[in-house]
């Protein structure tokens, strides 16, 4: 198991990076947002949220990893027809697990 990340997420200071992700979840990201994504991707595998492609480029399903090699992931009853919306939802879920707080965006943050 890799060591935990040296980076931490501050739900107040890092809110600007969450807004950046929500505006454009796929593509190039600023160094600050890359730091947050590094934390999310470095989390332990057990119960980590992931997306499973159901129909290529059309439908995705939310799942959680088992954390054990060879053991299947647990598919949840949440489906998406838009990859960007799916990525945003996984970001919100990982944010809550990393910070203990729901991701609440300011109303002026247009997505």
N, C-alpha and C positions, 0 to 999 in steps of 0.2 A: 504494500500500500504506500503510495507517495506521501510525503510529509504534507501537513496542511499549508496552505498558501500563507506567505508572509504579508499579503495584502489583506486589508479589511474594508468593508463597505460601511460608510457613514451615511445613514438614511437622509440626513439633512444636506451635508456637503456634497454628496454624490447624486443628488436629485437631478441636477442638470444633465448628467450622463444618462440617467434613466429616460429623461425627456428625449435626448438625442436618439436613444435606441428605439423608443416608441415611434418617433418620426420616420426612421429608416432602419428597420431591424436587419436588413440584409445588405451587405456591401462593406465599404471601408468605414472604419470607426476611428474616433480620436483616441489618443493614448490613454486618456482617463476612462473612456468606455472600455477600451481593451483591457484595462486593469480589472474592471468589474467582471467582464466576461471571463477573464483568467480565473478569478475567484470561483465563479459559477462552474466552470468546466473542471476545476480542480477539486470539487467537492467529492466526498466518498461516493462510491457507486451505489451503495445500498439505498434504495428508494429514490434515487435521482430521477427527476422528470426528464423524459425524452419524447421525441416525436417518431412515430412509425409511419412510413408511407403505405397507405392502403391501395390507392390508385395513383401511379406516377403522375406528378404535376397537377393532381386534381383533388386528392383526399388524403388527410393525415389523421392519425389517432394518437391521443395522449397515452403514455405508458409510464411505468416506473420500473427501473432496473432492479434485479434481484440482488446484485452485488456479488453473486457467486458464479464462477465460470461454469458454463454448461447448463445453468438453471435459467429457464425462460423468464422473460420480463412479464410484468403484470399489465395487461391492457386495461385501460379505463374506458368508461362509457362517454368519452368526450371526443368528438370528431370535428374536423375543420375542413373547409373548402378553400381557404385562403392561407397560403404559407406564412405571409406576414402576420396575419392575425394569430396563427398558431405559435409563431415565434414570440409574439408579444405576450401571449398567455403564459408560456413557459417562463419567460423573463419575470413576469409578475410573481409566479409561484416560487421561483428560485430566490427572488428578492425577499419574499416573506420568510423563507427558510433561513436565508443568510442574515437578515436583520431582525427578525421577529416582528416586523411591522408590515402591514399592507402597503403596497405602493400607491400613494395618493398623489396624482399629478395636479398641478395648479390648473384652474379652468382656462387660463389664457394659453396653455400649452396645446397647440393644435396638432392633431395627429391625423 
